[in-house]
Amino acid sequence: MPNIFKPLDIHNLDNDVKKDYFDRHTPVIICEDKAKEGEKFKVKIRVGSEYAHADEGDHYIGFIQLWNRETLLVETRIFPGTMANKPAQPEVDFFVVPKVGMNLTALSYCTKHGLWQSISKEINIVHGNKT
């Protein structure tokens, strides 16, 4: 079983090297806290908040996944050179159609530094015409 790096508050780290290392690998979930039942719901995943990740032939973000609890909802593969061989924050927009509340988690995979997990995000479902 691979080691999965868990999310942490980089502002509590004692030096910039650690902040850079954790931030450039950790996926961040960006979406609303509520979704309408049965309607398309946008979830953006960005790898890193402040620091860019390498995009080199042997060192890049290889995939980003979106999970609802234990269920893999969607995944995108990223290939070296996708970010023009320059450091960047890879991001992807996923669209899901929820029926019930969700507890979303994202994973990103660095080809040199393994699997990284986001902070989970709870999504409440609005039924019918309620807002």
PESULTA-V814054 format. One record per pair of residues at least 4 apart in sequence whose C-alpha atoms are under 7 Angstrom apart, sorted by sequence separation. I is the first residue (numbers start at 1). GAP is how many residues later the second one is. D is the distance in whole Angstrom. If there is no record, write none. Layout:
# PESULTA-V814054
i: (I/I)
gap: (GAP/GAP)
d: (D/D)
This chain:
# PESULTA-V814054
i: (15/16/17/18/19/20/21/22/48/55/56/67/68/78/81/110/126/13/54/55/67/68/83/109/110/126/13/35/54/66/67/109/66/108/109/66/107/108/10/65/66/107/108/65/107/31/64/65/106/107/31/63/64/106/10/30/31/63/64/105/29/30/63/105/29/30/62/63/105/29/62/104/105/28/29/61/62/103/104/27/28/103/104/7/27/28/103/27/28/60/102/103/26/27/102/25/26/101/102/24/25/57/101/24/56/101/23/55/56/100/23/55/23/24/23/24/25/55/24/56/55/20/55/54/55/54/53/54/68/69/52/53/68/69/52/53/68/52/67/68/66/67/66/67/66/48/65/66/47/65/46/47/64/65/46/47/64/46/63/64/45/46/63/44/45/61/62/44/45/61/62/44/61/62/43/44/60/61/42/43/59/60/42/43/59/42/58/59/41/42/40/41/40/41/40/39/38/39/38/37/38/37/37/29/27/27/27/26/35/37/33/34/35/36/37/26/27/28/33/34/35/36/37/25/26/27/33/34/35/36/26/34/5/6/7/4/5/6/7/3/4/5/7/4)
gap: (4/4/4/4/4/4/4/4/4/4/4/4/4/4/4/4/4/5/5/5/5/5/5/5/5/5/6/6/6/6/6/6/7/7/7/8/8/8/9/9/9/9/9/10/10/11/11/11/11/11/12/12/12/12/13/13/13/13/13/13/14/14/14/14/15/15/15/15/15/16/16/16/16/17/17/17/17/17/17/18/18/18/18/19/19/19/19/20/20/20/20/20/21/21/21/22/22/22/22/23/23/23/23/24/24/24/25/25/25/25/26/26/27/27/28/28/28/28/29/29/30/31/31/32/32/33/34/34/34/34/35/35/35/35/36/36/36/37/37/37/38/38/39/39/40/41/41/41/42/42/43/43/43/43/44/44/44/45/45/45/46/46/46/47/47/47/47/48/48/48/48/49/49/49/50/50/50/50/51/51/51/51/52/52/52/53/53/53/54/54/55/55/56/56/57/58/59/59/60/61/61/62/63/77/79/80/81/82/88/88/89/89/89/89/89/90/90/90/90/90/90/90/90/91/91/91/91/91/91/91/92/92/110/110/110/111/111/111/111/112/112/112/112/113)
d: (7/6/6/6/6/6/7/6/7/6/6/6/6/7/5/5/6/7/6/5/4/7/6/5/6/6/6/6/6/6/5/5/6/6/6/5/7/5/5/6/6/5/7/4/5/7/6/7/6/6/5/7/6/5/7/6/6/6/7/6/7/5/4/7/6/6/6/5/5/5/5/5/7/6/7/7/6/6/5/6/5/6/6/7/6/6/4/4/7/6/6/6/6/6/5/6/6/6/7/6/6/5/5/5/6/5/5/6/7/6/6/6/7/5/6/6/7/6/5/6/5/6/6/7/6/4/5/7/6/6/5/5/5/6/4/6/5/5/6/6/7/5/6/6/5/6/5/7/5/5/6/6/6/6/6/6/5/4/6/7/5/7/5/7/5/7/5/6/6/6/6/4/4/6/6/6/6/6/7/5/7/6/6/6/5/5/7/6/5/7/6/5/6/6/5/5/5/7/6/6/6/5/7/7/6/6/6/7/7/6/7/5/6/6/6/5/6/6/5/5/5/5/5/6/6/5/6/6/6/6/6/7/6/6/6/5/5/5/5/7/6/6/6/7)
